[in-house]
Each structure stands twice: as C-alpha cells, then as structure tokens.
Amino acid sequence: MGSCRFKTAQLVFSKRMPPIINSQQISKTFGITPLFQNISFTVSEGDRIGLIGPNGAGKSTLLQILALITPPDTGDVAVRKRTRLTYVAQHTHFAAGQTVQSIVEQAMSRTAVPDSDRQSLMAETLGRAGFSDFQLQAVSLSGGWRKRLEIVEGLVQAPDLFLIDEPTNHMDLTGIKWLESVLQTGRFASVVVTHDRYLLENIATEVVELNRVYEAGLLRVKGHYSDFLEAKESYLEAQNSRQDAL
C-alpha cells in the first residue's frame, strides 16, 4: 500500500520562491476505478491555470486535493508556509437566514482584515460583483448570483491561491465578464475547472488536461486554450506515429 500526506513546505531564502502547492505522484481511486494515478501538479505565483478533461477524469477531486479537503490515496501535497487557500465548489449551498452581508462578514472575520477596513472592503467587492441590496437572503438568489456571492466570499479572504470549480455554469454574460476581470487582475494564483472555452482563452496562462490518454496522466501547456489545442494535436500525432512504428 502507498501512503499519502499533507505537509507544509519550509520557506528557503532564495531568488525564487517555492511553488504555492507542489503535489507529486498523487493517485486517487473511487471503488475499483482509478481516477488518476501518479500525477504531479504544481501551482506557482502568478499562475492562472485552466483545468479541463473528460467527465469522470477526476477534475473536481484533484481540485479538492489541492484545497486540502480530500487526501490523495498516495503521493505528497506540499503547501508553502502561511499560504491562504480559498475553494469554491461546483454546487453552492447557503443556510436559511444568511444574508449577502452576513456571509461576507463571516468570511472577513476569518482573515486578518482590520475591523476598520471591513465595511469598505465589503461594499467595494460586492458592488463590483453587481450586488446592490446586501440584505437579500442568500437562498433566494439564482444559481448565477449565488456563484457570484461565493466568489466574493473567497475574494474578501485575500487568498494566495483561488481554486474554483465550474464557476460559469449558471452565470449570465455580465457575470462571466466580471469573473474574467477578477481572475485577470487578482493578486492571487488560480486554478479553474471549466468547460467554458471562451473563459479559458481569456484568462488562462496555462491549460492542463487531466486524461489517461497521456503518459503522465495529464498534458500541461503554457498559453491560452488555442495554444493548448495546437500542442494537444502535435502530442497525439507523435503518439500515433510511435504506435505505428511499434
């Protein structure tokens, strides 16, 4: 049997900071079916990674492993010391009685934001997201607006790494444009699971496809989604040529 563990990486004084997250040789299986095996995935300062793959490849599970919510079956996940992680799940749930304001206030209470700055930060962040009535019941919001609220909930915690699962599923075009701006201008690294090719093209600095057809279990390409498609085609052509030669 293999072993898995979460650990905190010690900072080393050097010209190059260590990755925010460095996961090595991680595997995850549900039942008798392996989702992925022995894959490695790092996230560094400034990365905006689009994570794609076929249904059932384990994208959401990998995101939860990076968020330290789900442990891998085997492998190591090292997180840089004092890193703040924020995770937004694919399906949003708020409790009855929670208002837009109370959710954001609770999020800020878990951070080092000074009390004197919290009201202005809340008003600015909610305003940019399109909220005007902060006393709305969260459960009364549509799916797209609940997603906006959960992203705001993460933003006010000043994350170093923002992990978001399928954020555009119920968003309208205005919400998607706001999300693009958040990801493009944010002072945090991000990993976004999405099927939205336009979002990938506009925000990603790297695209990773999780798929067992690749020898390493994934294909990682620097650039936008269009750059990824070109690299994927070249990879598959080379793979077919090797198979023909054999």
Buried (B, 14 or more C-beta within 10 A) or exposed (E): EEEBEEEEBEEEEEEEEBBBBBBBBBBBBEEEEBBBBBBBBBBBBEBBBBBBBEEEBBBBBBBBBBBBEEBBBBBBBBBBEEBBBBBBBBEBEBEEEBBBBBBBBEBBEEBEBEEEEBEEBBBEBBEEBEBEEBEBEBEEBEEBBBBBBBBBBBBBBBBBBBBBBBBBBBBBEEBBEBBBEBBEEBEBBBBBBBEBBEBBBBBBBBBBBBBBEBEEBBBBBEBBBEBBBEBBEEBEEEEEEEEEEE
